[in-house]
Amino acid sequence: MSNEDTILKEVYSSFKQRLSFDDFQSKLNSLPIEDKWNFVRATLLYQQSLKCKQCNPNVAMVFLCSSAEAMQLKNKPEKRFIEFYKRYCPIRFRKSSPMEYMPNGKPPMVPAPFDISLHCIYELFRCFFFMKELNT
């Protein structure tokens, strides 16, 4: 089995309940080559985030943000980052934000709406090393 096949099998594990491997591979191969490998990287980073979420939530957040970065490499990265999470984040996680903010810049702190939480995550937690690598 080639290295590419091994990687695709690993990525496929996240989709095996929805698609056969042949369908998955066909859809993946229909993408432009750069988009294909950005998707593969994003999926691997997402899988790693899931592995880390219990033992080290901060590392999991870096992987999760880096996953979103891998999916939206070109113009308007923050807008695309937010769109990615609006599209794929399960609704149950959108209802209660772990972040608080002051709506008018004054106390009291209130739970941040999903959009504001995503903006904060983008600014504070995204992996700058990963962004640098993608832009080189």
C-alpha positions in Angstrom: 0.0 0.0 0.0 1.4 3.4 -1.0 1.9 6.2 1.5 -1.0 8.1 -0.2 -3.3 5.1 0.2 -2.4 4.9 3.9 -3.1 8.6 4.5 -6.4 8.4 2.6 -7.5 5.3 4.6 -6.8 7.3 7.8 -8.7 10.3 6.5 -11.6 8.0 5.4 -12.1 6.8 8.9 -14.0 10.0 9.6 -16.4 9.4 6.7 -16.9 5.7 6.7 -20.4 5.8 8.1 -21.5 8.1 5.3 -19.6 6.9 2.2 -18.0 3.8 0.8 -14.2 4.2 0.3 -14.6 4.2 -3.4 -17.1 7.1 -3.3 -14.9 9.0 -0.8 -11.9 8.6 -3.0 -13.9 9.6 -6.1 -15.1 12.8 -4.5 -11.7 13.6 -3.2 -10.0 13.0 -6.5 -12.6 15.3 -8.2 -11.1 18.2 -6.3 -8.3 20.3 -7.7 -5.0 18.8 -6.3 -4.3 21.7 -3.9 -7.8 21.6 -2.5 -7.6 17.8 -2.2 -4.5 17.9 0.0 -5.8 20.9 2.0 -8.9 18.8 2.8 -6.7 15.8 3.7 -4.6 18.0 6.0 -7.7 19.6 7.6 -9.2 16.2 8.3 -6.0 14.8 9.9 -5.8 17.9 12.1 -9.4 17.6 13.1 -8.9 13.9 13.9 -5.9 14.9 16.1 -8.0 17.5 17.8 -10.5 14.9 18.8 -7.7 12.7 20.2 -6.4 15.5 22.4 -9.7 17.0 23.6 -9.8 15.1 26.9 -6.2 15.1 27.9 -5.2 18.6 26.6 -8.0 20.9 25.5 -5.6 23.8 24.7 -3.7 21.6 22.2 -7.0 20.3 20.9 -8.0 23.9 20.2 -4.8 24.6 18.3 -5.4 21.5 16.1 -9.0 22.5 15.6 -8.2 26.0 14.5 -5.4 24.8 12.3 -7.9 22.4 10.7 -10.1 25.3 9.8 -7.1 27.2 8.5 -6.2 24.3 6.2 -9.7 24.5 4.6 -9.6 28.2 3.8 -6.2 29.3 2.6 -6.8 32.2 0.3 -8.7 35.5 0.7 -10.5 36.7 3.9 -9.3 33.9 6.2 -11.3 35.1 9.3 -14.5 35.2 7.3 -13.9 31.8 5.9 -12.9 30.4 9.3 -16.2 31.6 10.8 -18.2 30.3 7.8 -16.5 26.9 8.2 -17.6 26.6 11.8 -21.1 27.9 11.1 -21.5 25.2 8.5 -19.9 22.3 10.3 -20.1 22.9 14.1 -22.9 20.8 15.6 -25.8 22.9 16.8 -25.5 21.7 20.4 -22.2 23.4 20.6 -23.5 26.7 19.3 -26.1 27.2 22.1 -23.8 27.8 25.0 -20.5 29.5 24.5 -17.7 28.9 27.1 -16.6 32.5 26.5 -17.9 35.6 28.1 -17.6 39.2 26.9 -18.8 42.7 27.8 -21.2 43.7 25.1 -20.7 47.5 25.6 -17.2 47.3 27.0 -18.5 47.5 30.5 -19.4 44.8 33.1 -21.2 42.5 33.6 -19.8 39.7 31.5 -22.3 37.7 29.5 -22.0 34.5 27.4 -20.6 35.4 24.0 -22.8 34.7 21.0 -21.4 32.1 18.6 -20.1 34.6 16.1 -18.2 36.6 18.7 -16.8 33.4 20.2 -15.5 32.4 16.8 -13.9 35.8 16.3 -12.2 35.4 19.6 -11.0 31.9 18.9 -9.7 33.0 15.5 -7.7 35.9 17.1 -6.4 34.1 20.2 -6.0 30.5 19.4 -5.3 29.9 15.7 -1.9 28.4 15.0 0.3 31.1 13.6 3.1 28.6 12.8 0.6 26.6 10.6 -0.6 29.8 8.9 3.1 30.7 8.1 3.7 27.3 6.6 0.6 27.5 4.4 1.6 30.9 3.1 5.1 29.9 2.1 
